[in-house]
Amino acid sequence: MRRYRLLLLAALFLAALPGCGYTFGTPMVQGVRTVHVPVFKSDSFRRNMDYLLTEAVQKEVRTRSGYRLDDAETADTILRGRIVEIRKTPLSENRYDDPRELQLMVGAEVTWIDRRSGQILQQQTFPLGPELSQQASSVSFAPEVGHSLATAQQESATRLASRIVDLLEAPW
């Protein structure tokens, strides 16, 4: 009798769960299954950051979201991006004015467009400025201890890609 009650209680809980607004998995925009991510444009003269960021966004879409990557001609939506600024600034210097620790900041602008209707689903700018800690990607690195600009660029691209893919989730 006790087992029957426990089973009935579990069934009632599972039946009430969808009615509470909870869903399993990543919340997705209804009617959208595929996304195309073309190579990000860049206003900067720093090489390969556009490719690093594009690759990081595609990896995040593949691993974290419920969307599938597709070609531009057949995808439901297109996620376009443009790197608006890349800034490398020294945080500390040694007595010979050589940088000991640097900060790499990347700002981008992203637009998610429904290819079928032309409607903008989401648009966001990740600026460099006072609100940097919440918006753009910022990475510190120290060449003296073995860090390089290449590893800082990769980490910055990964962090910014995570924020960009957050835009693909449906609002609650």
MARPA-778241 format. One record per residue (C-alpha): residue number from 1; residue in three letters; x negated, y negated, z negated. Coordinates in steps of 0.02 Angstrom, whole numbers, plus 50000, padded with zeros to 5 digits. Layout:
N
<zapa><nr>NUM</nr><rest>ALA</rest><c1>X</c1><c2>Y</c2><c3>Z</c3></zapa>
...
//
This chain:
172
<zapa><nr>1</nr><rest>MET</rest><c1>50000</c1><c2>50000</c2><c3>50000</c3></zapa>
<zapa><nr>2</nr><rest>ARG</rest><c1>49857</c1><c2>49881</c2><c3>49958</c3></zapa>
<zapa><nr>3</nr><rest>ARG</rest><c1>49773</c1><c2>49916</c2><c3>50125</c3></zapa>
<zapa><nr>4</nr><rest>TYR</rest><c1>49937</c1><c2>49878</c2><c3>50216</c3></zapa>
<zapa><nr>5</nr><rest>ARG</rest><c1>49951</c1><c2>49708</c2><c3>50128</c3></zapa>
<zapa><nr>6</nr><rest>LEU</rest><c1>49770</c1><c2>49664</c2><c3>50168</c3></zapa>
<zapa><nr>7</nr><rest>LEU</rest><c1>49797</c1><c2>49709</c2><c3>50351</c3></zapa>
<zapa><nr>8</nr><rest>LEU</rest><c1>49957</c1><c2>49606</c2><c3>50357</c3></zapa>
<zapa><nr>9</nr><rest>LEU</rest><c1>49870</c1><c2>49457</c2><c3>50278</c3></zapa>
<zapa><nr>10</nr><rest>ALA</rest><c1>49726</c1><c2>49467</c2><c3>50403</c3></zapa>
<zapa><nr>11</nr><rest>ALA</rest><c1>49850</c1><c2>49476</c2><c3>50549</c3></zapa>
<zapa><nr>12</nr><rest>LEU</rest><c1>49944</c1><c2>49323</c2><c3>50484</c3></zapa>
<zapa><nr>13</nr><rest>PHE</rest><c1>49781</c1><c2>49227</c2><c3>50465</c3></zapa>
<zapa><nr>14</nr><rest>LEU</rest><c1>49726</c1><c2>49269</c2><c3>50642</c3></zapa>
<zapa><nr>15</nr><rest>ALA</rest><c1>49897</c1><c2>49222</c2><c3>50711</c3></zapa>
<zapa><nr>16</nr><rest>ALA</rest><c1>49893</c1><c2>49053</c2><c3>50621</c3></zapa>
<zapa><nr>17</nr><rest>LEU</rest><c1>49714</c1><c2>49012</c2><c3>50674</c3></zapa>
<zapa><nr>18</nr><rest>PRO</rest><c1>49752</c1><c2>48956</c2><c3>50854</c3></zapa>
<zapa><nr>19</nr><rest>GLY</rest><c1>49896</c1><c2>48849</c2><c3>50791</c3></zapa>
<zapa><nr>20</nr><rest>CYS</rest><c1>49778</c1><c2>48749</c2><c3>50681</c3></zapa>
<zapa><nr>21</nr><rest>GLY</rest><c1>49683</c1><c2>48683</c2><c3>50832</c3></zapa>
<zapa><nr>22</nr><rest>TYR</rest><c1>49528</c1><c2>48789</c2><c3>50808</c3></zapa>
<zapa><nr>23</nr><rest>THR</rest><c1>49444</c1><c2>48864</c2><c3>50960</c3></zapa>
<zapa><nr>24</nr><rest>PHE</rest><c1>49303</c1><c2>48986</c2><c3>50982</c3></zapa>
<zapa><nr>25</nr><rest>GLY</rest><c1>49151</c1><c2>48927</c2><c3>51081</c3></zapa>
<zapa><nr>26</nr><rest>THR</rest><c1>49112</c1><c2>48757</c2><c3>51155</c3></zapa>
<zapa><nr>27</nr><rest>PRO</rest><c1>49261</c1><c2>48643</c2><c3>51187</c3></zapa>
<zapa><nr>28</nr><rest>MET</rest><c1>49273</c1><c2>48620</c2><c3>51376</c3></zapa>
<zapa><nr>29</nr><rest>VAL</rest><c1>49366</c1><c2>48498</c2><c3>51487</c3></zapa>
<zapa><nr>30</nr><rest>GLN</rest><c1>49519</c1><c2>48584</c2><c3>51557</c3></zapa>
<zapa><nr>31</nr><rest>GLY</rest><c1>49507</c1><c2>48632</c2><c3>51741</c3></zapa>
<zapa><nr>32</nr><rest>VAL</rest><c1>49317</c1><c2>48612</c2><c3>51748</c3></zapa>
<zapa><nr>33</nr><rest>ARG</rest><c1>49210</c1><c2>48767</c2><c3>51762</c3></zapa>
<zapa><nr>34</nr><rest>THR</rest><c1>49056</c1><c2>48715</c2><c3>51860</c3></zapa>
<zapa><nr>35</nr><rest>VAL</rest><c1>48936</c1><c2>48568</c2><c3>51858</c3></zapa>
<zapa><nr>36</nr><rest>HIS</rest><c1>48798</c1><c2>48512</c2><c3>51976</c3></zapa>
<zapa><nr>37</nr><rest>VAL</rest><c1>48647</c1><c2>48421</c2><c3>51903</c3></zapa>
<zapa><nr>38</nr><rest>PRO</rest><c1>48546</c1><c2>48335</c2><c3>52040</c3></zapa>
<zapa><nr>39</nr><rest>VAL</rest><c1>48370</c1><c2>48272</c2><c3>52005</c3></zapa>
<zapa><nr>40</nr><rest>PHE</rest><c1>48376</c1><c2>48119</c2><c3>51893</c3></zapa>
<zapa><nr>41</nr><rest>LYS</rest><c1>48327</c1><c2>47954</c2><c3>51972</c3></zapa>
<zapa><nr>42</nr><rest>SER</rest><c1>48190</c1><c2>47855</c2><c3>51888</c3></zapa>
<zapa><nr>43</nr><rest>ASP</rest><c1>48148</c1><c2>47669</c2><c3>51880</c3></zapa>
<zapa><nr>44</nr><rest>SER</rest><c1>47982</c1><c2>47710</c2><c3>51798</c3></zapa>
<zapa><nr>45</nr><rest>PHE</rest><c1>47813</c1><c2>47740</c2><c3>51876</c3></zapa>
<zapa><nr>46</nr><rest>ARG</rest><c1>47776</c1><c2>47885</c2><c3>51758</c3></zapa>
<zapa><nr>47</nr><rest>ARG</rest><c1>47765</c1><c2>48044</c2><c3>51859</c3></zapa>
<zapa><nr>48</nr><rest>ASN</rest><c1>47869</c1><c2>48201</c2><c3>51834</c3></zapa>
<zapa><nr>49</nr><rest>MET</rest><c1>47979</c1><c2>48136</c2><c3>51692</c3></zapa>
<zapa><nr>50</nr><rest>ASP</rest><c1>48130</c1><c2>48143</c2><c3>51809</c3></zapa>
<zapa><nr>51</nr><rest>TYR</rest><c1>48097</c1><c2>48326</c2><c3>51847</c3></zapa>
<zapa><nr>52</nr><rest>LEU</rest><c1>48064</c1><c2>48369</c2><c3>51665</c3></zapa>
<zapa><nr>53</nr><rest>LEU</rest><c1>48228</c1><c2>48290</c2><c3>51611</c3></zapa>
<zapa><nr>54</nr><rest>THR</rest><c1>48328</c1><c2>48370</c2><c3>51752</c3></zapa>
<zapa><nr>55</nr><rest>GLU</rest><c1>48257</c1><c2>48541</c2><c3>51710</c3></zapa>
<zapa><nr>56</nr><rest>ALA</rest><c1>48293</c1><c2>48516</c2><c3>51524</c3></zapa>
<zapa><nr>57</nr><rest>VAL</rest><c1>48474</c1><c2>48463</c2><c3>51558</c3></zapa>
<zapa><nr>58</nr><rest>GLN</rest><c1>48501</c1><c2>48613</c2><c3>51672</c3></zapa>
<zapa><nr>59</nr><rest>LYS</rest><c1>48431</c1><c2>48730</c2><c3>51540</c3></zapa>
<zapa><nr>60</nr><rest>GLU</rest><c1>48544</c1><c2>48653</c2><c3>51406</c3></zapa>
<zapa><nr>61</nr><rest>VAL</rest><c1>48697</c1><c2>48671</c2><c3>51518</c3></zapa>
<zapa><nr>62</nr><rest>ARG</rest><c1>48653</c1><c2>48853</c2><c3>51552</c3></zapa>
<zapa><nr>63</nr><rest>THR</rest><c1>48618</c1><c2>48902</c2><c3>51372</c3></zapa>
<zapa><nr>64</nr><rest>ARG</rest><c1>48731</c1><c2>48792</c2><c3>51267</c3></zapa>
<zapa><nr>65</nr><rest>SER</rest><c1>48885</c1><c2>48743</c2><c3>51365</c3></zapa>
<zapa><nr>66</nr><rest>GLY</rest><c1>49023</c1><c2>48849</c2><c3>51439</c3></zapa>
<zapa><nr>67</nr><rest>TYR</rest><c1>48994</c1><c2>48776</c2><c3>51611</c3></zapa>
<zapa><nr>68</nr><rest>ARG</rest><c1>48906</c1><c2>48860</c2><c3>51756</c3></zapa>
<zapa><nr>69</nr><rest>LEU</rest><c1>48779</c1><c2>48770</c2><c3>51866</c3></zapa>
<zapa><nr>70</nr><rest>ASP</rest><c1>48829</c1><c2>48763</c2><c3>52050</c3></zapa>
<zapa><nr>71</nr><rest>ASP</rest><c1>48785</c1><c2>48680</c2><c3>52216</c3></zapa>
<zapa><nr>72</nr><rest>ALA</rest><c1>48839</c1><c2>48501</c2><c3>52253</c3></zapa>
<zapa><nr>73</nr><rest>GLU</rest><c1>48963</c1><c2>48558</c2><c3>52386</c3></zapa>
<zapa><nr>74</nr><rest>THR</rest><c1>49057</c1><c2>48683</c2><c3>52278</c3></zapa>
<zapa><nr>75</nr><rest>ALA</rest><c1>49040</c1><c2>48617</c2><c3>52099</c3></zapa>
<zapa><nr>76</nr><rest>ASP</rest><c1>49193</c1><c2>48547</c2><c3>52009</c3></zapa>
<zapa><nr>77</nr><rest>THR</rest><c1>49090</c1><c2>48404</c2><c3>51935</c3></zapa>
<zapa><nr>78</nr><rest>ILE</rest><c1>48925</c1><c2>48314</c2><c3>51960</c3></zapa>
<zapa><nr>79</nr><rest>LEU</rest><c1>48816</c1><c2>48253</c2><c3>51817</c3></zapa>
<zapa><nr>80</nr><rest>ARG</rest><c1>48709</c1><c2>48109</c2><c3>51884</c3></zapa>
<zapa><nr>81</nr><rest>GLY</rest><c1>48572</c1><c2>48028</c2><c3>51783</c3></zapa>
<zapa><nr>82</nr><rest>ARG</rest><c1>48444</c1><c2>47890</c2><c3>51796</c3></zapa>
<zapa><nr>83</nr><rest>ILE</rest><c1>48296</c1><c2>47860</c2><c3>51682</c3></zapa>
<zapa><nr>84</nr><rest>VAL</rest><c1>48304</c1><c2>47674</c2><c3>51647</c3></zapa>
<zapa><nr>85</nr><rest>GLU</rest><c1>48148</c1><c2>47654</c2><c3>51541</c3></zapa>
<zapa><nr>86</nr><rest>ILE</rest><c1>47999</c1><c2>47749</c2><c3>51473</c3></zapa>
<zapa><nr>87</nr><rest>ARG</rest><c1>47898</c1><c2>47664</c2><c3>51338</c3></zapa>
<zapa><nr>88</nr><rest>LYS</rest><c1>47736</c1><c2>47723</c2><c3>51258</c3></zapa>
<zapa><nr>89</nr><rest>THR</rest><c1>47680</c1><c2>47620</c2><c3>51108</c3></zapa>
<zapa><nr>90</nr><rest>PRO</rest><c1>47542</c1><c2>47645</c2><c3>50980</c3></zapa>
<zapa><nr>91</nr><rest>LEU</rest><c1>47600</c1><c2>47671</c2><c3>50801</c3></zapa>
<zapa><nr>92</nr><rest>SER</rest><c1>47427</c1><c2>47668</c2><c3>50721</c3></zapa>
<zapa><nr>93</nr><rest>GLU</rest><c1>47249</c1><c2>47636</c2><c3>50779</c3></zapa>
<zapa><nr>94</nr><rest>ASN</rest><c1>47076</c1><c2>47676</c2><c3>50714</c3></zapa>
<zapa><nr>95</nr><rest>ARG</rest><c1>46946</c1><c2>47543</c2><c3>50675</c3></zapa>
<zapa><nr>96</nr><rest>TYR</rest><c1>46891</c1><c2>47541</c2><c3>50858</c3></zapa>
<zapa><nr>97</nr><rest>ASP</rest><c1>47069</c1><c2>47501</c2><c3>50917</c3></zapa>
<zapa><nr>98</nr><rest>ASP</rest><c1>47094</c1><c2>47676</c2><c3>50989</c3></zapa>
<zapa><nr>99</nr><rest>PRO</rest><c1>47271</c1><c2>47740</c2><c3>50961</c3></zapa>
<zapa><nr>100</nr><rest>ARG</rest><c1>47284</c1><c2>47876</c2><c3>50828</c3></zapa>
<zapa><nr>101</nr><rest>GLU</rest><c1>47471</c1><c2>47902</c2><c3>50841</c3></zapa>
<zapa><nr>102</nr><rest>LEU</rest><c1>47586</c1><c2>47851</c2><c3>50983</c3></zapa>
<zapa><nr>103</nr><rest>GLN</rest><c1>47772</c1><c2>47849</c2><c3>51012</c3></zapa>
<zapa><nr>104</nr><rest>LEU</rest><c1>47855</c1><c2>47897</c2><c3>51176</c3></zapa>
<zapa><nr>105</nr><rest>MET</rest><c1>48031</c1><c2>47832</c2><c3>51204</c3></zapa>
<zapa><nr>106</nr><rest>VAL</rest><c1>48144</c1><c2>47878</c2><c3>51350</c3></zapa>
<zapa><nr>107</nr><rest>GLY</rest><c1>48306</c1><c2>47789</c2><c3>51392</c3></zapa>
<zapa><nr>108</nr><rest>ALA</rest><c1>48430</c1><c2>47855</c2><c3>51520</c3></zapa>
<zapa><nr>109</nr><rest>GLU</rest><c1>48600</c1><c2>47821</c2><c3>51596</c3></zapa>
<zapa><nr>110</nr><rest>VAL</rest><c1>48716</c1><c2>47967</c2><c3>51634</c3></zapa>
<zapa><nr>111</nr><rest>THR</rest><c1>48879</c1><c2>47981</c2><c3>51730</c3></zapa>
<zapa><nr>112</nr><rest>TRP</rest><c1>48987</c1><c2>48138</c2><c3>51738</c3></zapa>
<zapa><nr>113</nr><rest>ILE</rest><c1>49102</c1><c2>48134</c2><c3>51890</c3></zapa>
<zapa><nr>114</nr><rest>ASP</rest><c1>49243</c1><c2>48250</c2><c3>51943</c3></zapa>
<zapa><nr>115</nr><rest>ARG</rest><c1>49191</c1><c2>48287</c2><c3>52123</c3></zapa>
<zapa><nr>116</nr><rest>ARG</rest><c1>49368</c1><c2>48334</c2><c3>52176</c3></zapa>
<zapa><nr>117</nr><rest>SER</rest><c1>49455</c1><c2>48173</c2><c3>52122</c3></zapa>
<zapa><nr>118</nr><rest>GLY</rest><c1>49310</c1><c2>48051</c2><c3>52105</c3></zapa>
<zapa><nr>119</nr><rest>GLN</rest><c1>49363</c1><c2>48013</c2><c3>51925</c3></zapa>
<zapa><nr>120</nr><rest>ILE</rest><c1>49227</c1><c2>47972</c2><c3>51799</c3></zapa>
<zapa><nr>121</nr><rest>LEU</rest><c1>49244</c1><c2>48097</c2><c3>51657</c3></zapa>
<zapa><nr>122</nr><rest>GLN</rest><c1>49107</c1><c2>48026</c2><c3>51547</c3></zapa>
<zapa><nr>123</nr><rest>GLN</rest><c1>48980</c1><c2>47885</c2><c3>51559</c3></zapa>
<zapa><nr>124</nr><rest>GLN</rest><c1>48845</c1><c2>47848</c2><c3>51433</c3></zapa>
<zapa><nr>125</nr><rest>THR</rest><c1>48687</c1><c2>47745</c2><c3>51421</c3></zapa>
<zapa><nr>126</nr><rest>PHE</rest><c1>48549</c1><c2>47800</c2><c3>51302</c3></zapa>
<zapa><nr>127</nr><rest>PRO</rest><c1>48460</c1><c2>47632</c2><c3>51283</c3></zapa>
<zapa><nr>128</nr><rest>LEU</rest><c1>48294</c1><c2>47586</c2><c3>51205</c3></zapa>
<zapa><nr>129</nr><rest>GLY</rest><c1>48322</c1><c2>47459</c2><c3>51069</c3></zapa>
<zapa><nr>130</nr><rest>PRO</rest><c1>48369</c1><c2>47439</c2><c3>50886</c3></zapa>
<zapa><nr>131</nr><rest>GLU</rest><c1>48491</c1><c2>47586</c2><c3>50893</c3></zapa>
<zapa><nr>132</nr><rest>LEU</rest><c1>48353</c1><c2>47697</c2><c3>50962</c3></zapa>
<zapa><nr>133</nr><rest>SER</rest><c1>48359</c1><c2>47829</c2><c3>50826</c3></zapa>
<zapa><nr>134</nr><rest>GLN</rest><c1>48538</c1><c2>47878</c2><c3>50868</c3></zapa>
<zapa><nr>135</nr><rest>GLN</rest><c1>48538</c1><c2>47851</c2><c3>51056</c3></zapa>
<zapa><nr>136</nr><rest>ALA</rest><c1>48378</c1><c2>47873</c2><c3>51157</c3></zapa>
<zapa><nr>137</nr><rest>SER</rest><c1>48244</c1><c2>48003</c2><c3>51137</c3></zapa>
<zapa><nr>138</nr><rest>SER</rest><c1>48093</c1><c2>47958</c2><c3>51031</c3></zapa>
<zapa><nr>139</nr><rest>VAL</rest><c1>47943</c1><c2>48070</c2><c3>51000</c3></zapa>
<zapa><nr>140</nr><rest>SER</rest><c1>47783</c1><c2>48034</c2><c3>50902</c3></zapa>
<zapa><nr>141</nr><rest>PHE</rest><c1>47620</c1><c2>48117</c2><c3>50950</c3></zapa>
<zapa><nr>142</nr><rest>ALA</rest><c1>47439</c1><c2>48108</c2><c3>50892</c3></zapa>
<zapa><nr>143</nr><rest>PRO</rest><c1>47302</c1><c2>48143</c2><c3>51020</c3></zapa>
<zapa><nr>144</nr><rest>GLU</rest><c1>47170</c1><c2>48162</c2><c3>50884</c3></zapa>
<zapa><nr>145</nr><rest>VAL</rest><c1>47253</c1><c2>48319</c2><c3>50817</c3></zapa>
<zapa><nr>146</nr><rest>GLY</rest><c1>47284</c1><c2>48399</c2><c3>50986</c3></zapa>
<zapa><nr>147</nr><rest>HIS</rest><c1>47450</c1><c2>48327</c2><c3>51042</c3></zapa>
<zapa><nr>148</nr><rest>SER</rest><c1>47460</c1><c2>48265</c2><c3>51220</c3></zapa>
<zapa><nr>149</nr><rest>LEU</rest><c1>47570</c1><c2>48153</c2><c3>51325</c3></zapa>
<zapa><nr>150</nr><rest>ALA</rest><c1>47629</c1><c2>48308</c2><c3>51420</c3></zapa>
<zapa><nr>151</nr><rest>THR</rest><c1>47694</c1><c2>48393</c2><c3>51263</c3></zapa>
<zapa><nr>152</nr><rest>ALA</rest><c1>47774</c1><c2>48231</c2><c3>51204</c3></zapa>
<zapa><nr>153</nr><rest>GLN</rest><c1>47861</c1><c2>48210</c2><c3>51373</c3></zapa>
<zapa><nr>154</nr><rest>GLN</rest><c1>47927</c1><c2>48389</c2><c3>51364</c3></zapa>
<zapa><nr>155</nr><rest>GLU</rest><c1>47992</c1><c2>48367</c2><c3>51187</c3></zapa>
<zapa><nr>156</nr><rest>SER</rest><c1>48070</c1><c2>48200</c2><c3>51229</c3></zapa>
<zapa><nr>157</nr><rest>ALA</rest><c1>48156</c1><c2>48274</c2><c3>51382</c3></zapa>
<zapa><nr>158</nr><rest>THR</rest><c1>48224</c1><c2>48419</c2><c3>51278</c3></zapa>
<zapa><nr>159</nr><rest>ARG</rest><c1>48294</c1><c2>48302</c2><c3>51144</c3></zapa>
<zapa><nr>160</nr><rest>LEU</rest><c1>48375</c1><c2>48187</c2><c3>51271</c3></zapa>
<zapa><nr>161</nr><rest>ALA</rest><c1>48446</c1><c2>48335</c2><c3>51368</c3></zapa>
<zapa><nr>162</nr><rest>SER</rest><c1>48530</c1><c2>48397</c2><c3>51210</c3></zapa>
<zapa><nr>163</nr><rest>ARG</rest><c1>48616</c1><c2>48228</c2><c3>51187</c3></zapa>
<zapa><nr>164</nr><rest>ILE</rest><c1>48667</c1><c2>48224</c2><c3>51370</c3></zapa>
<zapa><nr>165</nr><rest>VAL</rest><c1>48746</c1><c2>48397</c2><c3>51363</c3></zapa>
<zapa><nr>166</nr><rest>ASP</rest><c1>48843</c1><c2>48342</c2><c3>51208</c3></zapa>
<zapa><nr>167</nr><rest>LEU</rest><c1>48939</c1><c2>48227</c2><c3>51327</c3></zapa>
<zapa><nr>168</nr><rest>LEU</rest><c1>49005</c1><c2>48379</c2><c3>51422</c3></zapa>
<zapa><nr>169</nr><rest>GLU</rest><c1>49106</c1><c2>48438</c2><c3>51273</c3></zapa>
<zapa><nr>170</nr><rest>ALA</rest><c1>49290</c1><c2>48396</c2><c3>51271</c3></zapa>
<zapa><nr>171</nr><rest>PRO</rest><c1>49340</c1><c2>48264</c2><c3>51143</c3></zapa>
<zapa><nr>172</nr><rest>TRP</rest><c1>49437</c1><c2>48331</c2><c3>50994</c3></zapa>
//
